[in-house]
Amino acid sequence: MSKNQVNPLEYGYMGNEDVIMSAELFQRLRTVLNYFLVQETQELYADNYKFIDKTTEKEVDKPNESTTKIVDVQKTLSSKEPRVYRTKEGVEILRLKLMTEEVHMSMIENGTAKHKDYFQNGACKAPLGETLEGTEE
């Protein structure tokens, strides 16, 4: 690189600076975070187990050296609520989403972000709210 060229990868932030961005960029960032959070999140039903005594072939309450752990099919099938799991990346995306939602809330509180009714009354063009497939916005 010549003297006049700057390598942006060599620069960073201390962490307490304010960074200014357009509302369009901010909204697109929120939309992308929502999309990837959905991609990195799964709702799964966990198996339930029971313990069977190997000699009597009867169910017992606590496992020991003479029990076998098996899936309790009836209990598993009757599970009503799935568990939500996120990948490592999903947890980081959730952290970023929390941070952007805190900024969004402060923009609501200081009047910068406008309620949807403001746009429906024709006061201004429609708000930025582009969504990606798989997100709710």
Buried (B, 14 or more C-beta within 10 A) or exposed (E): EEEEEEEEEEEEEEEEEEEEEEEEEBBBBBBBBBBBBBBBBEEEEEEBEBBBBEEEEEEEEEBEEEBEEEEBEEEEEEEEEEEEEBEEEBEBBBEBBEEBEEBBEEBEEEEEBEEEEEBEEEEEEEBBEEEBEEBEE
